Amino acid sequence: MRRTKHGSGLGRWRWVAERTFAWLNQFRRLRVRYDKRADIHQAFLSLGCVWICWQSLRKGWMTA
């Protein structure tokens, strides 16, 4: 929630959610939502999440 007292700890979780939404907005199909069926949109949302996780894991393997 916005406008909560400083130090409430909510900013930490809000940042994670906003960052994830920003990453998902890189995919035009999710941003514009061409698909009218909810199941197809859910499938592309899952694919976007998998792609983001894969990129994160791949970067971790390259630096190790």
Steps between C-alpha positions, in 0.01 A plus 500: 500500500616847431541762764575260783738598773868474418657183633189287468690252281247510215738678264720194477219280366354773282833544325511129412149510355563818299827363365328179390223693324763713324677186377172352376419823314793426270278243330267682263234228499459538875513878496242548224300180564393402152350174623138507606506164674626499857665158470719612210597816686587287806715275282698795364534641851645167614737494204615852584569400861691191386707711261587750774601219738704328230691820424570552869626143545710517185674815622570327831658201326718720282652685796560189711 
